[in-house]
Amino acid sequence: AWLFKNETKVTQAEISQLNNKEAYPVITTTSPYTGQFDRGEDPSIAESMIRMPEGGAIAVVAPSRGGPSSGQEEILSQFWENGLGKKVSGGAALSLLKASLIPRATASPSAHLLACELNFLGDPTLGLRETAPRTPAVKGPRELPPGNLSLIIESDAPHSIVSLQDDFGLYAVTLSDESGNVVFPLNVVEESTITITVSGPEYNAVTLTIPVR
């Protein structure tokens, strides 16, 4: 259970009621033992957050042991400053935080313990977003003829990441221009499929499937 200062508890029953529809929360806490992933019995409260289908959180930063007694807000504020300010992944943000704790960890047992026990539960390659991402409008041809051609993909997502993949392993990635558009020179084969994905730090991913006939 997750025990708060007023002695109220958050248990598996409360977690099952959480909904993350259209929002993927990242939770940070220094509450003792909330991230104890190596316990022998039921999963920790942080693991329960991660495992909840269509609910809970997408990532949790939590201690696997006792946690510090002071400076908690300052410590985890730096995690967010790393992730949002330096625009690095969640795992990198925690690594930078731990690196900054080294001077204190050599002088303070509690800081040393925190540097060892604070863990990132979830995919450490995930980026942190300060604002809610939007879903871009993406346009492309409904189908393509075989042969040499230029595939034009239009979107309202400037500087987005646009990837292309076909049935034979061809893979290309480029950035859209100021208008959100990109052009791929291709030699496509009949009866195959081209898959286009538009994504980016500020955008939800959108995929187009284009048959070649």
trRosetta pair geometry for C-beta under 8 A, 3 or more apart (Angstrom, degrees):
i j d omega theta_ij theta_ji phi_ij phi_ji
1 9 4.2 -8 174 -168 132 118
1 10 6.4 150 -168 69 73 45
1 11 4.7 -32 -108 -87 94 81
1 45 6.6 56 -167 -75 11 125
2 9 6.5 136 67 -163 51 60
2 10 3.8 -11 53 53 111 103
2 11 7.7 -155 20 -63 73 38
2 31 6.5 63 -152 113 86 161
2 34 6.1 45 -110 -116 91 113
2 45 4.6 139 -55 -173 94 167
3 7 7.0 -19 -165 -139 95 37
3 8 7.8 156 -150 82 51 37
3 9 5.6 -23 -96 -102 63 79
3 31 7.3 167 57 -170 68 127
4 7 7.1 -56 75 17 69 13
4 8 5.0 -5 45 60 115 84
4 9 7.5 -159 10 -81 81 30
4 10 7.5 73 -30 -15 103 96
10 14 4.8 -101 -152 71 73 145
10 15 6.9 91 163 -52 98 83
10 45 6.7 89 95 -153 99 135
11 14 5.7 103 51 11 57 96
11 15 7.2 -110 112 -3 34 95
11 45 8.0 -95 -123 -109 33 106
12 15 5.5 -56 -144 38 35 114
12 16 6.4 41 157 -28 67 103
12 42 7.8 -87 -52 176 133 140
12 48 5.7 -119 -105 -148 79 149
13 16 6.1 -53 -154 26 28 112
13 17 7.5 21 150 -15 57 105
14 17 5.9 -62 -163 32 39 110
14 18 7.4 50 144 -36 67 96
15 18 5.7 -41 -160 8 44 117
15 45 7.5 -173 -61 -158 138 78
15 48 5.1 59 121 136 175 116
15 49 6.2 -117 -140 -85 125 59
15 52 5.7 -141 153 -74 103 142
15 55 7.1 129 162 127 69 122
15 56 6.0 26 -173 -90 100 93
16 52 6.7 -162 -101 -134 47 117
16 55 7.0 87 -153 88 30 161
17 55 7.7 152 92 -152 16 149
18 49 7.9 -9 63 -131 156 77
18 52 6.7 54 65 125 105 163
18 55 4.6 124 88 -177 77 106
18 56 5.6 102 85 -68 130 37
19 54 7.1 -13 -138 141 70 85
19 55 5.4 -55 -97 -109 34 90
20 23 5.5 -119 -166 82 67 72
20 24 5.8 69 169 -103 125 44
20 25 6.1 -123 -121 7 112 89
20 54 7.0 -167 47 172 85 43
20 55 5.6 145 -1 -136 90 29
20 56 6.5 -50 -26 61 128 40
20 57 7.0 152 -84 -95 142 31
20 58 7.2 157 176 -39 159 86
21 54 7.2 20 -68 -177 80 93
22 132 8.0 23 158 -156 89 128
23 132 7.2 -59 -104 -114 83 111
24 57 7.6 92 177 -163 59 51
24 58 4.1 24 177 -24 103 138
25 57 4.7 -75 87 -119 90 86
25 58 6.7 153 63 12 40 83
26 57 6.4 112 -109 -174 24 114
26 58 6.3 -49 -76 64 70 90
26 59 4.7 -4 -124 67 89 99
26 60 7.4 -176 -164 -80 56 36
26 61 7.6 35 170 -7 95 94
26 90 6.7 -152 -137 -107 142 134
26 122 7.8 -124 -122 47 86 167
26 126 7.8 179 -87 111 124 135
26 128 6.4 -65 18 -118 164 95
27 46 7.5 -156 84 -126 123 86
27 49 6.4 -58 26 170 144 163
27 57 4.7 -81 -6 -100 108 164
27 59 7.5 -175 30 97 64 54
27 60 4.6 -9 66 -116 100 82
27 61 7.3 -161 99 31 55 64
27 62 7.6 10 110 -53 99 106
28 60 7.6 168 -83 -162 34 53
28 61 4.4 -1 -117 59 79 110
28 62 7.6 -176 -152 -65 39 62
28 76 4.5 149 146 -164 133 131
28 79 5.9 163 -120 76 150 147
28 80 7.3 -116 -2 -50 156 98
29 34 5.6 -11 95 64 129 160
29 46 7.8 -153 47 -84 118 110
29 60 7.4 -19 20 -170 99 97
29 61 7.3 158 28 87 52 67
29 62 5.1 10 65 -106 92 90
29 63 7.9 -102 106 8 74 79
29 76 7.6 20 -77 -88 12 161
30 62 7.6 -177 -94 -140 25 54
30 63 5.9 50 -150 -17 57 118
30 67 4.6 131 166 -156 79 119
30 68 6.0 -33 178 38 139 86
30 72 4.2 -142 44 -140 144 110
30 75 6.7 70 -67 71 142 131
30 76 6.4 -141 -35 -38 104 123
30 114 7.4 -11 -138 -130 117 115
30 118 7.5 -35 -110 -103 83 109
31 34 4.6 64 83 -29 99 130
31 62 7.1 -29 53 -146 80 102
31 63 7.5 -165 73 36 38 101
31 67 6.4 -135 135 -49 9 168
32 63 6.5 -45 -124 80 38 126
32 65 7.1 -43 -155 135 81 40
32 66 4.8 -17 -129 -153 113 41
32 67 4.4 -123 -82 16 63 115
33 36 4.6 -9 -162 -32 74 125
33 44 7.0 -149 156 -133 70 117
33 63 7.1 -29 -44 98 23 90
33 64 7.2 21 -126 176 45 30
33 65 6.5 2 -80 -148 67 19
33 66 7.1 12 -41 -86 82 35
33 67 7.7 -95 -12 -16 51 105
34 44 6.2 114 168 168 34 115
34 45 5.1 -55 -151 58 79 111
34 46 5.1 94 143 -37 83 103
34 60 7.8 -114 132 161 109 131
34 62 4.3 -98 93 -170 101 135
34 63 6.7 74 40 52 81 67
35 44 5.8 115 -143 120 17 157
35 46 4.3 -1 -96 22 69 156
35 47 7.7 118 -141 -34 54 78
35 60 6.6 -176 -94 119 106 111
35 61 7.7 -44 -67 168 151 27
35 62 3.1 153 -41 93 113 99
35 63 5.6 152 38 71 108 20
35 64 5.0 -71 99 -73 87 60
35 117 7.9 141 75 160 112 83
35 118 7.8 74 51 -146 150 40
35 119 5.1 -176 145 55 141 106
35 121 5.9 -161 -140 -28 108 125
36 39 4.7 57 129 -36 112 109
36 44 4.6 151 55 -87 67 131
36 64 4.9 109 -103 -160 50 65
36 65 7.1 96 -94 -72 96 40
37 43 7.8 -3 -129 -151 58 80
37 44 6.0 -78 -73 8 44 127
37 46 7.6 -64 -66 76 85 113
37 47 6.0 124 -110 -62 79 123
37 64 6.1 -58 16 -114 79 114
37 119 6.9 -86 -5 97 125 162
37 121 6.7 169 -72 -97 126 118
38 64 6.7 44 17 -168 98 130
39 42 7.6 -11 102 65 125 48
39 43 7.9 138 59 -137 108 25
39 44 6.3 122 14 -61 125 89
43 47 3.7 -113 175 93 117 130
43 48 5.4 151 96 -55 114 74
43 51 6.7 59 88 6 172 144
44 47 4.8 97 54 8 76 102
44 48 7.1 -133 98 -6 42 87
44 62 7.6 -178 135 103 137 142
44 64 7.9 -107 -66 -125 164 67
45 48 5.5 -50 -151 33 35 116
45 49 6.7 43 149 -25 63 99
45 62 8.0 -148 76 -165 89 169
46 49 5.5 -47 -156 27 36 116
46 50 6.8 32 149 -16 65 103
46 60 4.1 -168 -156 110 101 149
46 62 4.3 -147 -74 30 147 150
46 121 5.1 124 143 29 116 154
47 50 5.6 -55 -151 36 38 110
47 51 6.0 23 157 -12 71 114
47 121 6.3 -115 -83 -164 60 150
48 51 6.0 -63 -137 44 29 104
48 52 6.4 48 161 -47 64 98
48 56 7.0 -158 128 -112 60 135
49 52 6.3 -44 -155 3 25 115
49 56 4.1 156 -169 -165 52 108
49 57 4.4 9 160 24 115 100
49 60 5.3 92 77 -52 138 139
49 121 7.9 101 68 98 104 131
50 56 6.3 -124 -41 136 12 141
50 57 6.5 -42 -78 74 53 80
50 58 7.7 58 -126 -164 71 17
50 59 7.4 41 -102 -104 101 28
50 60 6.2 -109 -53 6 97 111
50 121 5.4 -112 -48 140 144 110
50 122 5.6 -152 -118 -77 120 81
51 56 7.1 62 55 12 41 171
52 55 4.1 -69 135 81 122 93
52 56 3.3 135 42 -24 123 122
57 60 5.4 99 86 -60 141 91
57 122 7.5 -81 119 -71 92 138
58 122 5.9 87 141 -146 55 140
58 123 7.7 -42 164 28 91 96
58 126 6.7 158 135 -138 118 168
59 90 5.5 -18 158 -175 166 172
59 120 6.6 -10 -172 -173 111 87
59 121 6.7 159 -158 84 58 57
59 122 3.2 -126 -107 55 73 161
59 123 6.9 -92 -82 43 110 60
59 126 5.9 -154 -42 55 141 146
60 120 7.8 158 83 -156 43 44
60 121 4.7 -8 60 58 90 109
60 122 6.4 127 16 -23 59 114
61 76 7.0 155 97 -129 131 107
61 79 6.2 -166 88 -165 175 164
61 90 7.6 -150 -57 -178 110 108
61 94 6.2 -173 -120 -93 125 122
61 118 6.5 21 177 178 93 96
61 119 7.2 -175 -147 90 56 37
61 120 5.5 -20 -99 -100 80 66
61 121 7.6 -176 -81 19 29 74
62 118 7.4 -164 111 -145 15 63
62 119 6.6 -26 67 60 59 80
62 121 6.7 -17 30 3 101 118
63 66 7.0 -60 135 69 141 27
63 67 4.2 177 33 -78 159 81
63 114 6.8 -68 -102 -129 123 67
63 117 4.6 41 -157 124 88 110
63 118 5.3 -42 -90 -90 72 60
63 119 7.3 114 -124 12 24 80
64 117 4.8 -136 45 -164 81 87
64 118 8.0 -157 1 -79 77 15
64 119 5.5 48 -37 -4 106 127
65 113 6.7 -96 83 178 131 108
65 117 4.3 -89 26 -130 99 151
66 113 6.8 -11 56 151 101 144
66 117 7.6 67 37 83 57 174
67 72 7.5 23 172 -105 112 116
67 114 6.9 52 -149 -102 42 91
67 117 7.4 -118 -71 98 47 134
68 71 6.2 -47 131 62 145 90
68 72 6.0 179 74 -78 106 78
68 75 6.9 116 30 -17 148 157
68 110 4.9 95 -127 162 81 111
68 111 7.0 37 -103 -82 126 49
68 113 7.4 156 -77 77 70 103
68 114 4.8 -8 -47 -67 106 132
69 110 6.2 -75 15 -139 89 152
70 110 7.8 62 34 119 81 156
71 74 4.8 -55 -166 46 78 117
71 75 5.6 83 134 -32 91 100
72 75 5.9 -59 -150 32 29 111
72 76 6.6 4 165 1 66 108
73 76 6.6 -69 -147 47 27 94
73 77 5.9 36 156 -30 65 111
74 77 5.7 -54 -144 30 26 116
74 78 7.0 30 156 -23 59 100
75 78 6.2 -60 -170 25 30 109
75 79 7.5 32 139 -20 62 98
75 97 7.1 84 179 -171 75 118
75 101 7.6 36 -136 -86 105 117
75 114 6.9 -64 -152 165 158 150
76 79 5.0 -32 -157 20 54 119
76 80 7.0 50 150 -13 69 96
77 80 5.9 -56 -157 39 39 107
77 81 6.2 41 146 -21 69 106
78 81 5.3 -50 -142 38 37 115
78 82 6.3 43 155 -23 66 101
78 96 7.9 -139 150 112 100 96
78 97 5.3 132 106 -116 108 94
78 100 6.4 -112 164 68 152 155
79 82 5.9 -57 -156 33 28 111
79 83 6.4 16 154 -11 64 111
79 93 5.3 82 -167 145 67 110
79 94 6.1 15 -129 -88 108 61
79 97 4.9 -12 -82 -65 75 147
80 83 5.8 -58 -141 43 33 106
80 84 5.6 6 170 4 72 115
80 93 7.6 48 -82 -176 17 141
80 128 7.3 -157 -136 163 62 157
81 84 6.7 -61 -125 52 21 91
81 85 4.8 0 -177 3 62 131
81 86 7.8 59 138 -7 61 91
82 85 6.6 -41 -95 49 10 96
82 86 5.3 -27 -164 27 51 121
82 88 6.2 -44 156 45 86 116
82 92 7.3 -152 152 116 117 77
82 93 3.9 146 100 -141 114 79
82 94 8.0 -176 80 -38 147 26
82 96 4.5 164 -134 74 144 137
82 97 6.2 -117 -7 -50 150 85
83 86 7.2 -20 -72 53 6 84
83 87 7.6 47 169 -107 41 19
83 88 6.2 -98 -116 64 47 71
83 89 7.5 -47 -126 130 90 15
83 90 6.1 19 -112 -99 131 52
83 92 7.8 133 -97 77 71 84
83 93 3.7 -16 -61 -84 87 152
83 127 7.7 147 -169 -170 94 54
83 128 3.5 42 158 27 124 148
84 87 7.2 10 -173 -75 22 55
84 128 5.6 -83 -65 109 69 119
84 129 8.0 67 -109 179 88 9
84 130 4.9 88 -143 -69 119 105
86 93 7.6 163 58 -98 112 82
86 96 7.4 95 43 -38 158 174
87 127 7.3 4 -172 -154 69 113
87 201 7.0 -9 -157 -130 113 160
88 92 3.8 -97 155 94 123 132
88 93 5.5 162 83 -57 102 74
88 96 7.1 105 61 -16 154 135
88 127 7.8 -153 136 -124 21 76
89 92 4.6 93 54 10 80 103
89 93 6.9 -136 97 -9 41 87
89 124 6.2 80 136 152 123 63
89 125 5.2 -62 -143 -155 151 33
89 126 6.1 117 -157 68 91 34
89 127 5.6 -74 -105 -84 61 54
89 128 7.6 127 -158 -12 28 80
90 93 5.5 -51 -147 32 32 115
90 94 6.6 27 156 -15 64 103
90 120 5.9 147 135 -152 104 136
90 122 7.1 -5 93 86 156 117
90 123 7.8 97 47 94 126 59
90 124 5.8 -129 83 -147 89 50
90 125 7.9 6 38 57 86 10
90 126 5.0 11 3 72 119 89
90 127 7.4 -174 -26 -118 77 11
90 128 5.8 114 -76 -52 79 98
91 94 5.9 -57 -152 36 32 107
91 95 6.4 34 150 -20 66 106
91 120 5.5 -167 -100 78 66 165
91 124 2.5 57 -62 179 126 108
91 125 6.5 -11 12 -58 126 37
91 126 7.9 108 -13 36 86 67
92 95 5.4 -52 -146 36 36 115
92 96 6.3 37 155 -19 67 102
92 124 7.7 123 -20 166 57 97
93 96 5.9 -53 -150 36 29 110
93 97 6.5 33 149 -21 62 106
93 128 6.6 21 -31 -10 154 137
94 97 5.4 -51 -149 34 36 116
94 98 6.4 34 154 -18 67 103
94 118 7.0 -159 -158 124 111 107
94 120 4.9 -142 -9 -50 162 121
94 124 7.5 -85 32 -136 124 107
95 98 5.9 -54 -147 37 31 108
95 99 6.4 34 152 -21 64 105
96 99 5.6 -52 -147 34 32 114
96 100 6.5 32 154 -20 64 104
97 100 5.9 -59 -154 34 30 110
97 101 6.7 30 149 -23 63 106
97 118 7.6 -76 108 105 127 147
98 101 5.5 -54 -152 30 37 115
98 102 7.7 65 149 -48 60 79
98 115 5.1 111 -148 -150 87 84
98 118 7.1 -168 -82 66 100 115
99 102 6.1 -21 -170 -19 41 113
100 103 8.0 -41 174 20 46 95
101 104 5.4 -68 -163 53 62 106
101 105 5.1 68 138 -36 89 109
101 111 5.7 -169 -172 178 102 99
101 114 6.7 -127 -156 92 154 105
101 115 4.5 -172 102 -83 137 111
102 105 5.4 -55 -135 35 28 114
102 106 6.6 29 165 -22 63 102
102 115 7.2 104 -78 -124 49 157
103 106 6.3 -58 -157 29 28 108
103 107 7.1 1 155 2 61 112
104 107 6.0 -77 -155 48 36 98
104 108 5.3 -23 170 27 80 119
104 111 3.9 -106 129 -180 104 166
105 108 6.8 -72 -112 58 23 77
105 111 4.7 -130 -84 120 53 95
105 112 4.1 109 -163 -90 82 62
105 114 7.7 -130 -96 57 99 83
105 115 4.6 -21 -92 -2 141 147
106 112 7.3 109 -62 -80 23 108
107 111 7.4 20 65 48 71 136
108 111 3.9 69 79 13 114 109
108 112 6.5 -178 90 -12 58 83
109 112 5.5 -56 -146 37 32 114
109 113 6.3 34 155 -22 66 104
110 113 5.6 -50 -148 34 32 112
110 114 6.5 34 152 -20 63 104
111 114 5.6 -51 -147 35 33 113
111 115 6.5 36 154 -22 64 103
112 115 5.9 -53 -150 33 31 111
112 116 6.7 22 154 -12 62 108
113 116 5.9 -65 -155 40 32 107
113 117 5.8 0 163 0 71 120
114 117 6.2 -71 -130 48 26 93
114 118 5.5 27 177 -30 70 112
115 118 6.9 -37 -119 22 17 106
120 124 5.3 89 107 -97 141 95
122 126 6.6 -36 134 9 115 138
123 126 4.8 99 88 -32 98 101
127 201 5.6 -89 129 -120 158 91
129 132 7.3 94 127 -103 130 19
129 133 6.0 -66 -149 -45 163 93
129 201 6.7 166 -98 177 94 79
129 202 7.5 139 -136 -103 116 46
131 202 7.4 15 72 -134 106 88
133 201 7.8 -151 -99 143 115 39
133 202 5.7 159 -124 173 82 35
133 203 5.5 142 -172 -128 112 7
133 204 5.1 139 116 -43 121 70
134 202 7.1 0 27 151 82 82
134 203 6.3 -41 70 -117 63 63
134 204 6.9 -108 117 6 21 93
135 203 7.1 97 -117 -166 27 78
135 204 4.4 -31 -90 54 75 122
135 206 6.3 107 -168 -66 85 111
136 155 5.0 39 149 -177 130 115
136 156 5.5 -170 -156 63 91 74
136 157 3.7 -39 -105 -47 156 119
136 160 6.6 -63 -18 -71 164 160
136 180 7.1 -171 -165 -156 137 135
136 198 5.9 -84 68 120 132 132
136 203 5.2 -12 -21 -142 108 129
136 204 7.7 -172 4 57 69 71
136 206 5.9 -117 64 0 83 138
137 155 6.3 164 86 -148 54 64
137 156 5.0 42 45 11 95 111
138 153 6.8 -11 -167 -177 96 100
138 154 7.3 152 -158 86 47 52
138 155 4.5 -13 -103 -97 69 103
138 157 7.5 -20 -76 9 89 120
138 196 7.5 -172 166 114 136 119
138 198 5.0 179 -94 15 138 145
138 206 4.7 167 1 110 136 138
138 208 6.0 -134 122 -41 124 118
139 153 7.3 158 81 -162 51 53
139 154 4.5 -13 60 65 102 101
139 155 7.1 180 19 -74 68 52
140 151 7.2 16 -153 180 113 97
140 152 7.4 176 -127 92 72 54
140 153 4.9 -19 -86 -111 107 75
140 154 7.3 174 -69 24 55 70
140 196 6.0 121 -42 33 164 156
140 208 4.9 112 33 144 132 165
140 210 5.9 -83 123 -70 126 131
141 144 5.8 103 91 -72 136 74
141 151 7.4 -110 18 -141 114 81
141 152 7.9 85 -27 55 96 77
141 210 6.1 70 80 -140 80 129
142 210 7.2 162 163 -130 17 82
143 210 6.3 159 -113 -173 33 77
143 211 5.0 -26 -121 72 96 83
143 212 7.0 152 -173 -100 82 23
143 213 5.3 -9 176 18 136 108
144 149 6.6 -172 -165 65 112 156
144 151 6.9 -34 -100 -98 139 104
144 186 7.9 -12 -178 89 156 144
144 188 5.7 36 117 69 135 163
144 194 6.6 34 10 9 142 133
144 210 5.7 58 -15 149 105 117
144 211 7.4 -169 28 99 75 40
144 212 4.8 -34 74 -107 96 75
144 213 7.6 132 69 23 46 62
145 149 7.0 123 65 -52 84 147
145 188 8.0 129 98 73 39 118
145 212 7.3 49 162 -159 8 77
145 213 7.2 -52 -106 75 47 56
146 188 5.7 -129 -131 99 53 81
146 189 5.9 13 -135 -160 111 20
146 190 4.0 -47 -59 -60 142 78
146 212 5.7 86 -77 168 71 114
146 213 7.9 -119 -30 96 86 14
147 187 6.9 -59 170 -147 29 66
147 188 6.9 -9 42 54 30 73
148 185 7.8 -4 -167 -176 86 86
148 186 7.2 169 -146 94 44 50
148 187 5.0 -19 -90 -100 68 80
149 185 7.9 179 97 -151 35 51
149 186 5.7 -17 65 65 76 92
149 187 7.9 138 18 -95 64 36
149 188 6.8 -32 32 12 110 108
150 183 5.4 -5 -179 -172 108 108
150 184 7.1 155 -161 77 56 43
150 185 5.6 -30 -103 -98 74 60
150 186 7.3 145 -107 19 23 80
151 164 7.5 119 81 -117 146 143
151 183 7.0 150 76 -159 49 53
151 184 4.4 -14 58 60 104 98
151 185 7.9 -169 18 -79 77 12
151 186 5.3 35 -14 -2 112 131
151 194 7.0 -133 -116 158 160 164
151 196 8.0 -160 148 -74 134 130
151 210 7.8 149 -142 79 128 165
152 181 6.8 -8 -171 -170 89 110
152 182 7.7 164 -151 86 49 44
152 183 5.4 -17 -99 -104 70 79
153 162 6.0 160 83 -156 146 142
153 176 7.7 -97 96 -101 103 109
153 181 6.7 164 88 -153 55 60
153 182 5.1 -5 58 59 101 89
153 183 7.8 -173 22 -81 70 33
153 184 7.3 38 -7 -5 107 104
153 196 5.7 180 -102 -165 143 153
153 198 7.3 -176 155 -67 134 116
153 208 7.5 -179 -127 35 113 146
154 179 7.8 -42 -144 129 83 106
154 180 6.8 65 -175 103 54 95
154 181 5.0 -15 -111 -104 62 96
155 160 6.4 -49 93 35 147 144
155 162 7.8 -175 4 -86 139 119
155 176 6.2 -72 51 -116 114 164
155 180 4.0 -117 85 158 74 114
155 181 6.9 169 28 -79 66 47
155 198 5.4 145 -80 -144 161 163
155 206 7.8 155 -121 61 129 138
156 180 5.2 -156 -123 -8 9 174
157 160 3.8 29 130 -36 115 139
157 176 6.2 92 94 47 79 153
157 180 4.7 108 51 -135 43 113
157 198 5.9 128 55 166 147 124
157 200 6.5 166 172 19 123 136
157 202 7.9 175 -149 84 97 99
157 203 5.3 26 -135 -84 136 152
158 176 6.3 -139 -143 101 31 108
158 177 7.1 -55 -138 112 79 38
158 178 5.4 1 -135 -159 122 33
158 179 6.7 111 -93 35 91 5
158 180 5.0 -76 -65 -65 49 74
159 175 5.6 -7 -150 -178 53 115
159 176 6.3 -100 -44 67 11 79
159 177 8.0 -7 -64 -180 54 10
159 178 7.7 20 -41 -96 84 40
159 200 7.1 107 112 -133 71 153
160 175 7.0 156 74 -153 31 66
160 176 4.8 19 46 17 80 121
160 180 6.6 35 11 -140 113 79
160 198 5.2 37 132 -173 140 91
160 199 6.6 154 -177 73 101 22
160 200 4.2 -114 -134 -28 70 134
160 203 5.6 0 -120 14 119 154
161 173 6.5 -9 -172 -168 94 104
161 175 6.4 -40 -98 -100 49 66
161 198 7.3 149 79 -157 52 44
161 199 5.2 -29 65 71 103 76
161 200 5.1 154 6 -77 85 77
162 173 7.2 156 83 -153 47 54
162 174 5.7 -23 64 68 95 74
162 175 7.1 131 16 -126 88 16
162 176 5.5 91 -24 -53 124 89
162 182 4.7 -164 57 21 160 160
162 196 6.7 -12 -170 -168 91 96
162 197 7.3 165 -151 84 45 49
162 198 5.3 -9 -102 -102 78 74
163 171 7.0 -10 -173 -167 101 85
163 172 7.0 165 -154 88 55 48
163 173 4.7 -17 -102 -100 83 83
163 196 7.2 158 82 -154 51 47
163 197 4.8 -6 55 56 99 97
163 199 7.7 -6 4 21 106 104
164 170 7.4 -28 118 121 96 95
164 171 7.0 164 86 -150 60 40
164 172 4.6 0 52 55 106 93
164 173 7.6 -165 20 -72 68 41
164 184 5.4 70 -44 -108 163 162
164 186 8.0 -121 164 -84 152 121
164 194 6.5 -20 -162 -170 96 100
164 195 7.3 146 -157 79 45 54
164 196 5.7 -12 -101 -101 71 72
165 169 7.9 -41 -159 -152 88 19
165 170 6.8 160 -148 86 44 62
165 171 5.1 3 -102 -104 83 79
165 194 7.5 150 78 -159 41 53
165 195 4.8 -18 63 61 91 103
165 197 7.9 17 6 -1 105 105
166 169 7.4 -30 71 37 77 26
166 170 4.5 21 30 48 109 106
166 188 7.1 -167 -115 -125 143 86
166 189 7.9 107 171 29 141 96
166 192 5.8 26 -173 156 107 128
166 193 6.9 158 -150 83 63 49
166 194 5.4 -29 -96 -101 83 65
166 195 7.4 175 -86 16 32 77
167 192 4.6 -135 18 -152 124 96
167 193 5.6 88 -49 42 105 79
168 189 7.3 65 -22 21 137 137
168 192 7.1 -35 -20 -137 99 141
172 184 6.3 136 83 -132 146 118
174 182 5.6 148 91 -150 118 134
174 184 7.6 179 18 -85 134 86
175 182 7.5 -179 108 -92 26 124
176 179 7.6 -107 160 77 103 55
176 180 4.9 13 148 -159 144 35
176 181 5.9 125 -159 47 99 16
176 182 4.8 -94 -104 -44 69 102
176 198 7.4 25 -38 -135 133 108
177 180 7.2 -60 66 7 61 16
177 181 5.6 -21 38 59 103 73
177 182 6.9 159 -9 -77 81 61
186 194 7.5 -13 -137 -103 162 142
188 192 6.4 -150 -176 65 90 123
188 194 6.6 -55 -117 -54 132 120
188 212 4.8 -154 150 -112 125 147
189 192 4.8 70 75 -11 88 135
189 212 6.5 101 80 103 41 153
190 212 5.9 -142 -124 127 30 103
190 213 6.9 52 -150 -149 81 22
191 212 6.7 -58 10 85 14 89
191 213 7.3 64 -73 -107 50 53
192 211 7.8 160 90 -157 36 56
192 212 4.7 8 58 39 75 126
193 209 6.0 -12 -173 -170 116 93
193 210 7.0 145 -163 75 63 46
193 211 5.5 -35 -105 -104 77 57
193 212 6.8 -145 -77 5 27 85
194 209 7.6 152 81 -159 50 45
194 210 4.4 -20 65 65 99 102
194 211 7.9 -165 23 -78 74 11
194 212 6.6 84 -17 -44 97 101
195 207 6.4 -12 -172 -168 94 105
195 208 7.3 162 -156 84 46 52
195 209 5.6 -14 -105 -105 75 70
195 210 7.6 -174 -77 22 29 74
196 207 6.8 154 84 -156 52 53
196 208 4.4 -3 58 55 105 100
196 209 7.9 -160 25 -71 71 28
196 210 6.8 37 -6 -6 107 113
197 205 5.8 -6 -172 -169 103 107
197 206 7.1 159 -153 80 54 42
197 207 4.8 -17 -99 -99 79 80
197 208 7.9 -165 -72 23 37 65
198 203 6.9 -54 134 130 87 149
198 205 7.0 157 80 -152 48 55
198 206 4.9 -10 56 58 99 94
198 207 7.9 -169 20 -76 66 35
198 208 8.0 39 -7 -5 99 100
199 203 5.8 -174 -158 89 38 105
199 204 7.5 -69 -125 144 77 23
199 205 4.0 -13 -90 -99 109 84
199 206 7.5 176 -69 20 63 58
200 203 4.4 54 52 27 90 108
203 206 7.6 -65 160 -5 116 96
